[in-house]
Amino acid sequence: MKSTKLRTFKMIVLLAMSGSSFLSANAQNVNAQNGPTLHVNDSAPKLVVGRWVKGKPIDDFKKGHVYVLDFWATWCVPCRESMPHMSALARRYRDQATFIAMNVSETPRQDRDVFTMVDAFVKMMGNKLDTHVAMDNDASLVNHTWLRAAGIRSIPSVFIVDQESKIAWIGQPQGVDSVLAAVVAGTFDAAAFAKRRASQPKRQAIDDKAMAALMQIRQALMAKDYPLTVSLYEKFMQDYPANSDIMKGTYLRALAHVSPEKALKQLVTLKGSEQEYEIARALSEDEGRLDKKFYVFVADYYTRRSENDFFAMGKVAKAYFASGDIERAIAVQKKFVADLKLPATPSTDEYIRREEETLKKYTAAMQSGKSAN
């Protein structure tokens, strides 16, 4: 029973790593003994997909053209949130680069097969997923020949293939903008990037001892024992310094209760980092129970994100409400609800209804002089 809990918690922890979603238990140990076999500057593997869901099928990578492969799954929240931005880039570079949203690691549900799930998701997203869309085949060949071969264990993950049909860059959606501009212009130094990537510190193995420690941290947080949460996490950082980004949001959420000023100082240094997404999400869970400055941080983050991700506007409104700025929360939520344009399906109708109820909640709070604080 204990080992089962550890394995389950291991998945929960790794889902929270760096704002990414962990692929699978098997993917964690990809090439653990021999290391990755696919590297920057290698020729891009052939793309053997199971099905093209949207856009004209792409048989091979043509010389003189750039390709951007964005690996995702319907269950991956960071993947969904990055799609509007990736779609905006696809439209901007329509003549120079082809974007492919490559679906991997899907699991069928009792009532729907994988294709039905992905097809419905793509239709629901509309122009917020304005790229080619493909699905991995039953043998997971794309997953094996790209992600696993490169030692990638989480999504979203992005590969940029240059004009010579070689892999120029591997990273996450938030890092694509400047790199893609350089690749398209022919000025990106893939060799220098490969060298930097190879020199980055590798994560320490997450063994059962580490998992037990992380489970204690989570249990302390769920019990709202914030001093213990902070103490346990800082001990974990000492023992596993290369993995100090794991559950960073959990740590700062607890620290915000114990030492708000210390937590705020750390937030300043993390603004613009890859961990900002996980931190903003964690702080949002303590709705109305933290210093208002934390919700201002959350509102600022989601406001910046909303420039390319329309759905972040609802989170902006929630953060303003939690900060006590009800008038601003109402204004943002009202515009968000008015601009919601989704295909009519039971799930989207329910989503719109919930957002309308949230607007009513904010309006009622304004009338009664209350807020989340």
N, C-alpha and C positions, 0 to 999 in steps of 0.2 A: 504493500500500500504506500509506503513511504517513497519508494523509488518511482511509483506511478505519479505521485504528487510532484516529485522533482521534475520528471519529464514534462508534465503538463505546465508547470510553472516556467520551465525553461522556454517553452514556446511563447508564453506571455511576456517574459522579459525580453526576448529577442525581437518580438513584434514592436517593442518600444525603442529599439536601438536606432538612434540618429534619424528619427522620423521615417524609418523605412519599415516594410513588412517582411518578416522572415519567411523564406520560401518553404522549407520543409526540413524535417529532422535529417534526411539524407543529404540535403544541400549543404548543411553546416560543415560536414566533413569532406566536402568535395576536394579531391586531390590533396588530402591532408598529408599523405606520405610523399607524393612526388611533386606537389606544387602545381600551379596553373599551367596549362599547356597552350593557352591562347593569350597572346600579349599584344600590347600596343605596337604598331608597325607590322604586325602579321597580316597576311592576306585575309580578308573577311571570309568566313566559312559560307558555304552555299546555304541559302535560306530555304529549307524544306518544310513548308508549312502544311498544316492539315486542311485549312480552309481560309479563303479570303472572304471577309465579312463586309468590307467596305473598300471601294476603290478598285482600280484595275490591277489584276495580279502582276507581280513583279517576278520575273523568272531569274534574273541575275543582276548584279551590280555593274552598271555600264560605266566605262572609263570616262572621265571628264565630268562626272556628276557626283554629288554628295548625297549620302543617305543617313538618316537619323533613325535608329531603332530604339523605341521606348518600350521596355518590358513592363507589363502590368497584369493585374488580375482584378476581377470585379469586387473581391473581398478586401482589396488593398486600399485603405483610406488615403494615404499619401499619393497613391497613383491617381485616384479620381480627382484629387484636389489640384494636381499638376496638369491635368489634361487641357483646361482652357488656355493656359499659358503656352503649352506645347503647340496647341492648335493655332494660336496667334503667330507663333514663330513659323509654322508651316505655311501660313498664308503670306507672311512677309518674304519668305525665301522660296516661294512656289516655283520659280523658274530655275533656281540653283540647287535646291535640295528637296528630296522626297522623304517625308516622315512616315514611318510605319509604327503604329501602335501594336506591339506584338504580345498577344495574350498568352500567358503561361500559367501552369500550376492551378488550373481550375478543378473544382471537385463538384460533380453533379449532385443535385438535391433529389429528394424522393419524388418530387412532382415535376422536375424539369431536367432535361439533359443539358450538357455543357453548352452545346451550340445555341439552344433556345435561350439559356441564361445570357450568354454573351450578346446574341443578336438583339434581345430585348434591351439590354444595357446600352448598346450602341445607339439604338433608336431613341432611347430616353435622353441620351446626352445631346443628340442633334449636332448643331455646329460647335458645341463645346468639345466635341471629339472630331475635329475637322481634318482628319488624316486618313491614310490607308489604315485598315485594321485587318489583322490576320490572327489566326489561332494556331497554336502548336498542334502537332499530330498526336495520335494515340500513343506513339512510342516516345513522346517528349523529346524528339530529336533536336528541336530548336533550343530547348532548355539545356540539353546535354552539350550541344556543340557550341553554344554561345556562353550562357551564364555559368554553367558548371565548369566548362573548359577554362573560363577566365577566373575561376575561384570566387565568383559572385554568389552571395548567399542571401541577398535581400532585393526587394523591388520597392519602388521603381528604380530601375537601372537603365542607363542610356549608353549606347554605343554610337559613335559617329564614324562613318566610313567615308574616306576621302576620295578625291578624283582618281586616285590610282587603285581604288578598290581595296585599300588597306585600312585597318583600324587605326584611326588617328587619336581617339580619345574614349575613355570609359569613365562614367561618373553618374551623377544624379541630376534630375531635371533643373534644379536651381542653378547649376553651373554651366548650362548649355549656351546661354546667350552670347557671351564674349568669345567662347571657344568656336562656336559655329561661324560667327562673323569672320574669325581669323582663318578657319578652314576653307570657307567659301572664297576668301580673298587670296588663298594660297600662301598665307604668312604664318600659319600655325606650325610651331616646332614640336612635332610629335615625339622626336627623339628625346628632347629635353623633358617633355611631360612624362615619358616612359621612365626616365631616370628618376624624376621626383617621385613618381608613383612607387617605384621599386624601393626607394629609400624611406618611405613612410613606415612608422612602427607597426608591426603586426599585433593583432589582438592576442591576448593570452587565452589559452584554452579555458572554456567555461566548464569546469568539472563539477562533480556533485557537491564538493565542498563550497565552491563559489555559488552554486545554485541554492544551497541551504542558506547561505548568508543573504542572498537576494530575497529568498522567501521570507526570512526574518524581517527584512526591511519593509517588504510589502505588508506583512502582517501588522507591523508596528504602525504603518500609515493608516491601514484600515481601522485599527483600534484608536486612531487619532492621537497616538502617543508620539507627538512631533519631536520632542527632545530625543527620544530613543531612535526614531527614524533617522535623524541627523547624525547621531552618534554612530549608529550601525553603518550608515552609508560612508561616512568619513573613514571608518575602519576598513571598509571594502575598498575604497580608493587607495589606501595605503598598501593593501595586499595585492590589488590588481590595478596598478596605475595605468596600464595600457588600455584598460576597459572603463576608464572613469566617465565615459559618456553614456554608459548604460544607465537607464533610469535617472538621467540628469534632471528631467522634469519633476520626477517624484521627490528628489532631494531638494530642489529649490522650492517646491510647494511646501514641504515640511519646514524648510529654513525660513520661509516667509512668515510662518507662525512663531518660530523661536527667536529669530533675529532679523526682523524686516530690513534694517539698514544693510546688513551683510548680504542678504539675498539681493537687494536692489543693486548693490555695487557689482555683484556677479552678473546680473542681467545686463548691465551696461556693456560689459566686456563681451557678452555673447550675442549682442545685437548684430544681425546679419550673418550669423553662423548657421551651419547646417542643423544645429541642435535647437534653433529657435522655434521650429514648428512643434517639436515634442514639448518644449517648455511652455509655450503659449497654450497648448491643449491641456497640459496638466494644471496650470494655474486656473484655467477656465472652470475646472471641476469644483473649485472652492468658491462657488458663486456667492459673492457678497460677504465673505468671511475674512477677506484679506484687506490690507491697506489699499486705498483707492489707487495708489501709484502702480500697483501690480496690474490692475485692470486697464490702466492707461497704456501700459506696455503691451498688453494683449490686444487692445484696440488698435494701437499703432501697427503691430505686426500684421493683423488681419486686414487693415486698411491698405497696407502695401501689397499684400497678397491679392486683394480684391481687384487690383488693376488688371490682373490676368485671370482671376478666378472669381466670377460673379457671385458664386455661392458663399464666399467668405463674408459677404455683406451681413448675412444673418448673425455671424459670429462677432462682427464689429458692433452691431446693435446690442447683442448680449453683453459684451464687455462694457459698453457705455452704461448700460442699465446697472450692472454690478458696481460700477464706479460711482453711481449716484447721479449721473448725468442723464436723467430720464428724458428730458426734452430732446436731446441729441439721439438717444436710443430710439425714440418714437420716429424721428425724422428719417433715420437710416432704415429702420424696419419697414416704415410705410413705403419708401421708395423700392426696397427689396421686394416686398409683396406685389407692388404694382407692376414691377418689371419681370416678375416670374413668368416665363413663357415655356411651358413644358407640354409634351404630348399628353393627351388625356388617357391615363391608365389608372387603375385602382391605387397603385403605389404613389404615383405623382400627385393624384388628387388628395391623398392622405397627407403627403408632404406639404402641399399648399395649405391645406386646412390647419395643420399644426402651426405653420408660420403666421397665419391669420389670427389664430388663437393667441400666439405670442404677442402680436401687436395689440390685441385687446387687453392682455395682461399689463403691458407697459402703459397703455392709456388709462386703465383703471388705477394703476399705481400713481400716475400723475394727478389724477382727480382726488385721490385719497391722501396725497402727500407722502407716499411711501416709495421705497426702492428696495433693491436687493440687500442694501446695507441696513 
